[in-house]
Amino acid sequence: MAAGYALLMGLVIAFVEWALNSLGSSFATSVMLTQLVSLGLTLAGFMLLHLLGARPDWSVRPLASARFPAGY
């Protein structure tokens, strides 16, 4: 899932940079907005993975041990 999200994020960032450059924005504005979009998408991805991991039926079950019997 993380690899697919990274690929999607790269495509979105490339599109944003292309759009800003085609509109004639300055280099500093293009870099700043691209970095802000990248930061926002990264934080959204962390939040998505955190929410998916918080669901007990979607996370990886621990291996059986003395503390956790099989099938925990």
N, C-alpha and C positions, 0 to 999 in steps of 0.2 A: 504494500500500500504506500509506503514511504517513497519508493522509487517512482511510482506513478504520479504521486503528488509533486515530487521534484521535477519531473518532466513537464507536467502541466504548469507549474510555477515558472519554469524557464520560458515556456512559450508565451505566457502572459506578460512576463517582463520584457521579452523581445518585442512583442506587439506594442506595449506601452512606449518603449524607447523609439520604435519606428514611428509611432503616431506623433510623439513629441518632436522628433526630428523633421517629420514631413510638415508639421505646422510652423516650423521655423523658430522654435524656442531656442534659447541660448544653451550652451553646453552645461553651464552650472545648473540651470533650471531642470534640464533633462536628467542630469545625474541625481539631483536632489529628489525629484519626484519618483524616479525609478527606484532609488534606495528606499523611499518611504513605502512604495507599493510592495517591494520585496520584504521589508520588515513586517508590514501588515499581513501579507500572505504567510510568512513564516510563523507569526504568532497565531494566525487562524489554524494553520496546520497542527501546531502543538496543542491547541485547544481541542481540535477534532480528535487527535490521537488520545488525549487525556480523557475525553468523554467516552470514546470507544473502549478504552482500557478500564474505565470505572464500572462498566456493565459486567456483572459476573458471568453471564453466558457468552460474552464475546472475548474474554481474556483467556490467556493460556493458563491451564490448571497446573498447580504445583505437582512435582513428583511425589510419590508416596515416601514417607519417612516415618520415624518414630512419632514425630509431632503431628503429622498429617497422615492418617491412614489412607489406603488406596480408595479412590473414588471420592475424595473430599471435594 
